[in-house]
Amino acid sequence: MEKKQTFSVHTERDVKLTVENIDDIMVAALEGGINYWCSEAEVVEERRCADWGHEQIARGGALVLHDVEDIDEKWELDLEKFLNGFKLWVEQGLDEYGAVQKDGTVDCCQIDAACADEIVQLALFGEVTFG
């Protein structure tokens, strides 16, 4: 049986994110969460590691997110930034639906598009800038 890869986020307690968790959060972000400030998510081809854009981050790839208003403004999102954004999201008490379980696992059914947007913004900017 194949062992699932997990990523630890150290907050007041250990949080374990799986590849599937990260993929689910990225789908929520890309398919509605960030679309009001991000016009395009472009795969960094040199780091492409999967077929779909939402699968890049958990597997070590990267996405370039383009600003919806300023065509010259763009930001690169990778796994390290994502994990830091998730950590900030938990530490700032933004997990309003209880996605992080007592045992440190994550229930992505409790992370909607708005939560995914917050995680990505915290990953890129260190704060929720838009919205």
Secondary structure, DSSP 8 states (H G I E B T S, - for coil): -----EEEEESSSEEEEEHHHHHHHHHHIIIIISTTTEEEEEE-GGG--SSSGGGTGGGT-EEEEEESS-TT-EEEEEHHHHHHHHHHHHHTT--TT--B-TTS-B-GGG--HHHHHHHHHHHHHSS----
